[in-house]
């Protein structure tokens, strides 16, 4: 299993009891608080000319063994307990959908099933092979993609998901508000109305306000298949709920030893371990993504849309679980207490326990609270 924390130069955030959020790095198995005036947030550090050089050289306070921090980062941690936070703070949290042919097939099935998992198996058997083989090697927006689009439309198989999957425009949506993502060890939340849902293991890019891609980490883009399947206009309800965005365990910053080329070939592994003994394994290979990560960033930020404090961008997943859990033809859905663990060499391990969004701790420490906290500490 990959190491629990990222290799190389890592930037994370922790909660320090009685103090508040701190930006940290990890050196020789120790947690080093590098928070200081002018570089008191992850957003501010990523806006520096060379974030990796800053983090590697920054003086700081030793907070103790990283192993102790990892052990303390559980869903049982209280609001003022020492624990890992999501490594982003002021950045917008954005996400791209339908970026892999395999997940594209499942989005089409969700739509055709109108959010009903009982209908999914029959629809999958009827259309998945045709669509999957048609799309696997297509370049979105290409002339060949336009030909396939015409063929599928003629066959009555066209879908809004196919439009963003092979058309010129990527799907980019808001996953969570700044400060709302949860970190390693925390609970992730499902809307209580959902009965068909799944994890989505993804690479998350860290970008500054100019669109520079400065590092990457792991993410769980929690997905409510029934709610989005009923209508794409319910995407906000399906994607943005209390504790529904998990990011971590820390950012690995780009430097001479780790670049976007490494992200393009990243291999993510995921397990779901249920309290009922159920176990699901899956993976997502960035080598199979249909849109290059740099193109996803270009479609997110530019003259048409700015993010002054930077943004985090989920890149999408090829993982779409079809393994039956509760009965034949029912496919997979979460149970309360499932532990989702996502790993990738060089990026570490992100683990979270599944709860209802109404049972996960409420999000109360937002941007205003952060500014008040930093001002009180003399860091603004």
Secondary structure as a PSIPRED ss2 file (coil, helix, strand):
# PSIPRED VFORMAT (PSIPRED V4.0)

   1 X C   1.000  0.000  0.000
   2 X C   1.000  0.000  0.000
   3 X C   1.000  0.000  0.000
   4 X C   1.000  0.000  0.000
   5 X C   1.000  0.000  0.000
   6 X C   1.000  0.000  0.000
   7 X C   1.000  0.000  0.000
   8 X C   1.000  0.000  0.000
   9 X C   1.000  0.000  0.000
  10 X E   0.000  0.000  1.000
  11 X E   0.000  0.000  1.000
  12 X E   0.000  0.000  1.000
  13 X E   0.000  0.000  1.000
  14 X E   0.000  0.000  1.000
  15 X E   0.000  0.000  1.000
  16 X E   0.000  0.000  1.000
  17 X C   1.000  0.000  0.000
  18 X C   1.000  0.000  0.000
  19 X C   1.000  0.000  0.000
  20 X E   0.000  0.000  1.000
  21 X E   0.000  0.000  1.000
  22 X E   0.000  0.000  1.000
  23 X E   0.000  0.000  1.000
  24 X E   0.000  0.000  1.000
  25 X E   0.000  0.000  1.000
  26 X E   0.000  0.000  1.000
  27 X E   0.000  0.000  1.000
  28 X C   1.000  0.000  0.000
  29 X C   1.000  0.000  0.000
  30 X E   0.000  0.000  1.000
  31 X E   0.000  0.000  1.000
  32 X E   0.000  0.000  1.000
  33 X E   0.000  0.000  1.000
  34 X C   1.000  0.000  0.000
  35 X C   1.000  0.000  0.000
  36 X E   0.000  0.000  1.000
  37 X C   1.000  0.000  0.000
  38 X C   1.000  0.000  0.000
  39 X E   0.000  0.000  1.000
  40 X C   1.000  0.000  0.000
  41 X C   1.000  0.000  0.000
  42 X H   0.000  1.000  0.000
  43 X H   0.000  1.000  0.000
  44 X H   0.000  1.000  0.000
  45 X H   0.000  1.000  0.000
  46 X H   0.000  1.000  0.000
  47 X C   1.000  0.000  0.000
  48 X C   1.000  0.000  0.000
  49 X C   1.000  0.000  0.000
  50 X C   1.000  0.000  0.000
  51 X H   0.000  1.000  0.000
  52 X H   0.000  1.000  0.000
  53 X H   0.000  1.000  0.000
  54 X H   0.000  1.000  0.000
  55 X H   0.000  1.000  0.000
  56 X H   0.000  1.000  0.000
  57 X H   0.000  1.000  0.000
  58 X C   1.000  0.000  0.000
  59 X C   1.000  0.000  0.000
  60 X C   1.000  0.000  0.000
  61 X E   0.000  0.000  1.000
  62 X E   0.000  0.000  1.000
  63 X E   0.000  0.000  1.000
  64 X E   0.000  0.000  1.000
  65 X E   0.000  0.000  1.000
  66 X H   0.000  1.000  0.000
  67 X H   0.000  1.000  0.000
  68 X H   0.000  1.000  0.000
  69 X H   0.000  1.000  0.000
  70 X H   0.000  1.000  0.000
  71 X H   0.000  1.000  0.000
  72 X H   0.000  1.000  0.000
  73 X C   1.000  0.000  0.000
  74 X C   1.000  0.000  0.000
  75 X C   1.000  0.000  0.000
  76 X C   1.000  0.000  0.000
  77 X C   1.000  0.000  0.000
  78 X C   1.000  0.000  0.000
  79 X C   1.000  0.000  0.000
  80 X C   1.000  0.000  0.000
  81 X C   1.000  0.000  0.000
  82 X C   1.000  0.000  0.000
  83 X E   0.000  0.000  1.000
  84 X E   0.000  0.000  1.000
  85 X E   0.000  0.000  1.000
  86 X C   1.000  0.000  0.000
  87 X C   1.000  0.000  0.000
  88 X C   1.000  0.000  0.000
  89 X C   1.000  0.000  0.000
  90 X C   1.000  0.000  0.000
  91 X C   1.000  0.000  0.000
  92 X E   0.000  0.000  1.000
  93 X E   0.000  0.000  1.000
  94 X E   0.000  0.000  1.000
  95 X E   0.000  0.000  1.000
  96 X E   0.000  0.000  1.000
  97 X E   0.000  0.000  1.000
  98 X C   1.000  0.000  0.000
  99 X C   1.000  0.000  0.000
 100 X C   1.000  0.000  0.000
 101 X H   0.000  1.000  0.000
 102 X H   0.000  1.000  0.000
 103 X H   0.000  1.000  0.000
 104 X H   0.000  1.000  0.000
 105 X H   0.000  1.000  0.000
 106 X H   0.000  1.000  0.000
 107 X H   0.000  1.000  0.000
 108 X H   0.000  1.000  0.000
 109 X H   0.000  1.000  0.000
 110 X H   0.000  1.000  0.000
 111 X H   0.000  1.000  0.000
 112 X H   0.000  1.000  0.000
 113 X H   0.000  1.000  0.000
 114 X C   1.000  0.000  0.000
 115 X C   1.000  0.000  0.000
 116 X C   1.000  0.000  0.000
 117 X H   0.000  1.000  0.000
 118 X H   0.000  1.000  0.000
 119 X H   0.000  1.000  0.000
 120 X H   0.000  1.000  0.000
 121 X H   0.000  1.000  0.000
 122 X H   0.000  1.000  0.000
 123 X H   0.000  1.000  0.000
 124 X H   0.000  1.000  0.000
 125 X H   0.000  1.000  0.000
 126 X H   0.000  1.000  0.000
 127 X H   0.000  1.000  0.000
 128 X H   0.000  1.000  0.000
 129 X H   0.000  1.000  0.000
 130 X H   0.000  1.000  0.000
 131 X H   0.000  1.000  0.000
 132 X H   0.000  1.000  0.000
 133 X H   0.000  1.000  0.000
 134 X H   0.000  1.000  0.000
 135 X H   0.000  1.000  0.000
 136 X C   1.000  0.000  0.000
 137 X C   1.000  0.000  0.000
 138 X C   1.000  0.000  0.000
 139 X C   1.000  0.000  0.000
 140 X C   1.000  0.000  0.000
 141 X C   1.000  0.000  0.000
 142 X C   1.000  0.000  0.000
 143 X H   0.000  1.000  0.000
 144 X H   0.000  1.000  0.000
 145 X H   0.000  1.000  0.000
 146 X H   0.000  1.000  0.000
 147 X H   0.000  1.000  0.000
 148 X H   0.000  1.000  0.000
 149 X H   0.000  1.000  0.000
 150 X H   0.000  1.000  0.000
 151 X H   0.000  1.000  0.000
 152 X H   0.000  1.000  0.000
 153 X H   0.000  1.000  0.000
 154 X H   0.000  1.000  0.000
 155 X C   1.000  0.000  0.000
 156 X C   1.000  0.000  0.000
 157 X C   1.000  0.000  0.000
 158 X C   1.000  0.000  0.000
 159 X C   1.000  0.000  0.000
 160 X H   0.000  1.000  0.000
 161 X H   0.000  1.000  0.000
 162 X H   0.000  1.000  0.000
 163 X H   0.000  1.000  0.000
 164 X H   0.000  1.000  0.000
 165 X H   0.000  1.000  0.000
 166 X H   0.000  1.000  0.000
 167 X C   1.000  0.000  0.000
 168 X C   1.000  0.000  0.000
 169 X C   1.000  0.000  0.000
 170 X C   1.000  0.000  0.000
 171 X E   0.000  0.000  1.000
 172 X E   0.000  0.000  1.000
 173 X E   0.000  0.000  1.000
 174 X E   0.000  0.000  1.000
 175 X E   0.000  0.000  1.000
 176 X E   0.000  0.000  1.000
 177 X C   1.000  0.000  0.000
 178 X C   1.000  0.000  0.000
 179 X C   1.000  0.000  0.000
 180 X C   1.000  0.000  0.000
 181 X C   1.000  0.000  0.000
 182 X E   0.000  0.000  1.000
 183 X C   1.000  0.000  0.000
 184 X C   1.000  0.000  0.000
 185 X C   1.000  0.000  0.000
 186 X C   1.000  0.000  0.000
 187 X E   0.000  0.000  1.000
 188 X E   0.000  0.000  1.000
 189 X E   0.000  0.000  1.000
 190 X E   0.000  0.000  1.000
 191 X C   1.000  0.000  0.000
 192 X C   1.000  0.000  0.000
 193 X C   1.000  0.000  0.000
 194 X C   1.000  0.000  0.000
 195 X C   1.000  0.000  0.000
 196 X C   1.000  0.000  0.000
 197 X E   0.000  0.000  1.000
 198 X E   0.000  0.000  1.000
 199 X C   1.000  0.000  0.000
 200 X C   1.000  0.000  0.000
 201 X E   0.000  0.000  1.000
 202 X E   0.000  0.000  1.000
 203 X E   0.000  0.000  1.000
 204 X E   0.000  0.000  1.000
 205 X E   0.000  0.000  1.000
 206 X E   0.000  0.000  1.000
 207 X E   0.000  0.000  1.000
 208 X C   1.000  0.000  0.000
 209 X C   1.000  0.000  0.000
 210 X C   1.000  0.000  0.000
 211 X C   1.000  0.000  0.000
 212 X C   1.000  0.000  0.000
 213 X E   0.000  0.000  1.000
 214 X E   0.000  0.000  1.000
 215 X E   0.000  0.000  1.000
 216 X E   0.000  0.000  1.000
 217 X E   0.000  0.000  1.000
 218 X E   0.000  0.000  1.000
 219 X E   0.000  0.000  1.000
 220 X E   0.000  0.000  1.000
 221 X E   0.000  0.000  1.000
 222 X C   1.000  0.000  0.000
 223 X E   0.000  0.000  1.000
 224 X E   0.000  0.000  1.000
 225 X H   0.000  1.000  0.000
 226 X H   0.000  1.000  0.000
 227 X H   0.000  1.000  0.000
 228 X H   0.000  1.000  0.000
 229 X H   0.000  1.000  0.000
 230 X H   0.000  1.000  0.000
 231 X C   1.000  0.000  0.000
 232 X H   0.000  1.000  0.000
 233 X H   0.000  1.000  0.000
 234 X H   0.000  1.000  0.000
 235 X H   0.000  1.000  0.000
 236 X H   0.000  1.000  0.000
 237 X H   0.000  1.000  0.000
 238 X H   0.000  1.000  0.000
 239 X H   0.000  1.000  0.000
 240 X C   1.000  0.000  0.000
 241 X C   1.000  0.000  0.000
 242 X C   1.000  0.000  0.000
 243 X C   1.000  0.000  0.000
 244 X C   1.000  0.000  0.000
 245 X E   0.000  0.000  1.000
 246 X E   0.000  0.000  1.000
 247 X E   0.000  0.000  1.000
 248 X E   0.000  0.000  1.000
 249 X E   0.000  0.000  1.000
 250 X E   0.000  0.000  1.000
 251 X E   0.000  0.000  1.000
 252 X E   0.000  0.000  1.000
 253 X E   0.000  0.000  1.000
 254 X C   1.000  0.000  0.000
 255 X E   0.000  0.000  1.000
 256 X C   1.000  0.000  0.000
 257 X C   1.000  0.000  0.000
 258 X E   0.000  0.000  1.000
 259 X C   1.000  0.000  0.000
 260 X H   0.000  1.000  0.000
 261 X H   0.000  1.000  0.000
 262 X H   0.000  1.000  0.000
 263 X H   0.000  1.000  0.000
 264 X H   0.000  1.000  0.000
 265 X C   1.000  0.000  0.000
 266 X C   1.000  0.000  0.000
 267 X E   0.000  0.000  1.000
 268 X E   0.000  0.000  1.000
 269 X E   0.000  0.000  1.000
 270 X E   0.000  0.000  1.000
 271 X E   0.000  0.000  1.000
 272 X E   0.000  0.000  1.000
 273 X E   0.000  0.000  1.000
 274 X C   1.000  0.000  0.000
 275 X C   1.000  0.000  0.000
 276 X C   1.000  0.000  0.000
 277 X C   1.000  0.000  0.000
 278 X C   1.000  0.000  0.000
 279 X E   0.000  0.000  1.000
 280 X E   0.000  0.000  1.000
 281 X E   0.000  0.000  1.000
 282 X E   0.000  0.000  1.000
 283 X E   0.000  0.000  1.000
 284 X E   0.000  0.000  1.000
 285 X E   0.000  0.000  1.000
 286 X H   0.000  1.000  0.000
 287 X H   0.000  1.000  0.000
 288 X H   0.000  1.000  0.000
 289 X C   1.000  0.000  0.000
 290 X C   1.000  0.000  0.000
 291 X C   1.000  0.000  0.000
 292 X C   1.000  0.000  0.000
 293 X H   0.000  1.000  0.000
 294 X H   0.000  1.000  0.000
 295 X H   0.000  1.000  0.000
 296 X H   0.000  1.000  0.000
 297 X H   0.000  1.000  0.000
 298 X H   0.000  1.000  0.000
 299 X H   0.000  1.000  0.000
 300 X H   0.000  1.000  0.000
 301 X C   1.000  0.000  0.000
 302 X E   0.000  0.000  1.000
 303 X C   1.000  0.000  0.000
 304 X C   1.000  0.000  0.000
 305 X E   0.000  0.000  1.000
 306 X C   1.000  0.000  0.000
 307 X C   1.000  0.000  0.000
 308 X C   1.000  0.000  0.000
 309 X C   1.000  0.000  0.000
 310 X C   1.000  0.000  0.000
 311 X E   0.000  0.000  1.000
 312 X E   0.000  0.000  1.000
 313 X E   0.000  0.000  1.000
 314 X E   0.000  0.000  1.000
 315 X C   1.000  0.000  0.000
 316 X C   1.000  0.000  0.000
 317 X C   1.000  0.000  0.000
 318 X C   1.000  0.000  0.000
 319 X C   1.000  0.000  0.000
 320 X C   1.000  0.000  0.000
 321 X C   1.000  0.000  0.000
 322 X C   1.000  0.000  0.000
 323 X C   1.000  0.000  0.000
 324 X C   1.000  0.000  0.000
 325 X C   1.000  0.000  0.000
 326 X C   1.000  0.000  0.000
 327 X C   1.000  0.000  0.000
 328 X C   1.000  0.000  0.000
 329 X C   1.000  0.000  0.000
 330 X C   1.000  0.000  0.000
 331 X C   1.000  0.000  0.000
 332 X C   1.000  0.000  0.000
 333 X C   1.000  0.000  0.000
 334 X C   1.000  0.000  0.000
 335 X C   1.000  0.000  0.000
 336 X C   1.000  0.000  0.000
 337 X C   1.000  0.000  0.000
 338 X C   1.000  0.000  0.000
 339 X E   0.000  0.000  1.000
 340 X E   0.000  0.000  1.000
 341 X E   0.000  0.000  1.000
 342 X E   0.000  0.000  1.000
 343 X E   0.000  0.000  1.000
 344 X E   0.000  0.000  1.000
 345 X C   1.000  0.000  0.000
 346 X C   1.000  0.000  0.000
 347 X C   1.000  0.000  0.000
 348 X E   0.000  0.000  1.000
 349 X E   0.000  0.000  1.000
 350 X E   0.000  0.000  1.000
 351 X E   0.000  0.000  1.000
 352 X E   0.000  0.000  1.000
 353 X E   0.000  0.000  1.000
 354 X E   0.000  0.000  1.000
 355 X E   0.000  0.000  1.000
 356 X E   0.000  0.000  1.000
 357 X C   1.000  0.000  0.000
 358 X C   1.000  0.000  0.000
 359 X C   1.000  0.000  0.000
 360 X C   1.000  0.000  0.000
 361 X C   1.000  0.000  0.000
 362 X C   1.000  0.000  0.000
 363 X C   1.000  0.000  0.000
 364 X C   1.000  0.000  0.000
 365 X C   1.000  0.000  0.000
 366 X C   1.000  0.000  0.000
 367 X H   0.000  1.000  0.000
 368 X H   0.000  1.000  0.000
 369 X H   0.000  1.000  0.000
 370 X H   0.000  1.000  0.000
 371 X H   0.000  1.000  0.000
 372 X H   0.000  1.000  0.000
 373 X H   0.000  1.000  0.000
 374 X H   0.000  1.000  0.000
 375 X H   0.000  1.000  0.000
 376 X H   0.000  1.000  0.000
 377 X C   1.000  0.000  0.000
 378 X C   1.000  0.000  0.000
 379 X C   1.000  0.000  0.000
 380 X C   1.000  0.000  0.000
